[in-house]
């Protein structure tokens, strides 16, 4: 055996017994050979995502426009609750949630008048105006959503003049005419120096008349705990502790009636209400971040 560099021969001798040791360990592990033989069988094909970005169902890989689609499973896996978190996982999309809640896609945004990004809940448009204050209650929350589609613009041909930058579509989960399904989600988290945050929701759907009529009911509640104390600027006394908390309630009732194979009617009622106690801004002059104390003054 040729010696290439110093210590090389010693390394080769040390590895000389490795195959025997590996075979011995493999023989001592029950079912190891069977697990390796079955591994290729468990690997399945990638799940195909179907989108309706062009007003008809198509595979995401075949849509001729730039689309990002996130299914409910993907949203839950990433912990996404609203559009500000969707924007973090979508290239070319920015969301300003400092008060204007302006959505910018590919750098296109407006400073006044109608927004440049279309928001759709299924096929219903939700108007977002570019104002100095634009509450984000108009943007649907990510619960019981089949998928969220972000179409990079311009999309005026398919979605009108309010989609110069692009379009965001929330596709809700539709009732089934053949099987019953239940989706639920719960979460609890704590904030150092603030109140805890928690949420709970459940969605139930299924056929009421087999192959003819189905319904689905979704109920969701979330409370985001506050962490900023509001104080009196003169006396410095705490007026409202952890004042920037907010609560969101979502209720959706949807139906699906199929009188024939080629016709279907899908009525739905969507209710979402968000109550915010105070804004999440603090005054550095009165705050002490090292002690986890953040305050704002009246």
Beta strands, then each sheet from edge to edge (+ up, - down):
strand 1: 50-51
strand 2: 58-59
strand 3: 67-71
strand 4: 93-96
strand 5: 102-105
strand 6: 117-121
strand 7: 124-126
strand 8: 145-152
strand 9: 166-172
strand 10: 181-189
strand 11: 197-209
strand 12: 213-224
strand 13: 228-231
strand 14: 238-240
strand 15: 246-260
strand 16: 263-265
strand 17: 268-276
strand 18: 294-297
sheet 1: 1+ 2-
sheet 2: 3+ 8- 9+ 6+ 7-
sheet 3: 4+ 5-
sheet 4: 10+ 11- 12+ 15- 16+
sheet 5: 10+ 11- 12+ 15- 17+
sheet 6: 14+ 13- 18-
end
